Amino acid sequence: MGLDKGGNKMKNRFIILFSLLIALAFLASCEVATEPDPDLDGTSWIVIEINGNPVPEGIMITAHFADGVIGGEAPCNVYSAEYTQSGSEMSIDPPIMTQMYCDEENVMETEEGFTLALDKVMQVELEGGLLFMQDAGGDVILLLEREPS
């Protein structure tokens, strides 16, 4: 009898270990697919980080891609710029913006950081609902999330 109990304990441990390994393998296979050559035409986004810093609460920056133009609302001004994209490579012309001044805290600094980063975008990568805009060195300078429909 003592042998049966020990054998059952080993069997139960094996089943638990095996189940955990299967669960881990399943989770590893559920990785979000990356689109290295995303087609951004017709998509809309909200900027959530600029140079690794979260956009301050209460400030919204949008980006809409359509027919070779990116445009939207920076925290204070409206902007648009022509862009070209070939696979994951992207080039954005300097944006044309309205020239309003806003004196709310962090608004103008955030807008300036956004436009400076926009000018440095060289490549893009789409992963799930996130758009990574990177500079020539591959550093993420703008992180955007898909705008809810």
N, C-alpha and C positions, 0 to 999 in steps of 0.2 A: 504494500500500500504506500509506503513512504516513497517508493520509486515512482509510482503513478503521480503523486502530488508534485514531485520535483519535475517530472516530465511535462506535466500540464503547465507548470509555471514557466518552464522554458518555451513551451509551445505558445503560450499567451504573450510572452515577451517578444518572441519572433514575429507573431502576427501584428503586434503593436508597432514594432520597428519597421516591418515591411509596409504597413499602412502609412506610417509617417514618410517613408521614402517615396511612396507613390504620390502622396499629397504634395511633397516638395517638388517632385518632377512635374506634376500638373501645374503648380504655381509658376515654376520656371518657364513653362511653355506658354503661359498667359501674358508674357511680356507685351507691352504696347508696341505696335508696329511703328517704325520710323519711316517717314516718307522723305527720302533724301532729295527728291526732285518735285516738290509740291507745286501744284497749279493753284496759285492764289487768286486768279481772276474770279471776281464775283464773291469773294469772301470778306467778312467783317470781323474785326478784332478789337480788344481792349488791352491797352498796354498795362502790364502789372509790375514790371521791373525795368529800371533804366540803370545800366552799368552795375547790375547786381543789387541795386537798392530798390525796395518796394516803392511804388508810387504812393505818396502820402494819402492817407484816408481823406475822403471828400473831394479828391481830384480825379478827374477822368480824362483819359486821352484815348481817342478812337482812331482806327485805321481801316479804311475801306479800299480794297483793290478792285479796279474795274478798267478794262481797256487800256492798260499801260499807265494808269494814274493811281497813285496812293493819295488818299485825302481823308480828312476827318476833322475832329475837334481836338485841339490841344487845350490845356486847361483854360486858356484865356482867348486864344485866337483860332480861327479856322485856317487850315493849311491844305495845300495840294502840291504834288510833285510828280513828275513823270518818272517811271522806272522801267528798267529792262531786266528781263529774267531769262536765263538759259539754264535749265536744270536747277541746281541748287545755287548757282551764282546769280547775284542780283546787284544792280547798280541803281542808286536813287539820286536824281538831280536835286540840287538845293531847292527846298520848298519855297513856294510863294505863300505868304501869310498876310492876314489882316494885321493891322498895327495897333491894336488896342493894348492898354496897360491895365493890369489888374493888381490891386494892392493887397489882396488876401494873402495870408501867410503861405509861403512855399510855392505859390502859383507860378510866378515868373521864373524862378530858379528851376522848377520842374520842367516848364516849357522849354527853357534854354537847353537843359540837359537832354531832353527828348530830341530837339532839332539837331543838336550836335551829334548825337548818337545816330540819328537817321542818316546823316551825311556820311557816316563811316560804314554803313551796312555793305557787306560784300558777298554774303551768302546766307541762305535761309534753310531751315530744317523744320519739318512738321512732325510732331509726335503726339498722337492722340488729339486733344483739343488745345495743344500749346504750339505756338510758333516761336522758334528760336531764330533771332536775327543776329548774325555774327559779323565781327570785323575781319580784316585780312588775316589776323593771327588765329582766328577760330574762337575768339572769346565772345561769349554771349553778351551783347550790349543792349539788346531790347528783348524782353520776354513778353509775349502777348498770349491772351487766351481768347478762344473763339467767342464772339459775341452771341448771346442767346438769341434765338430766332423770335 
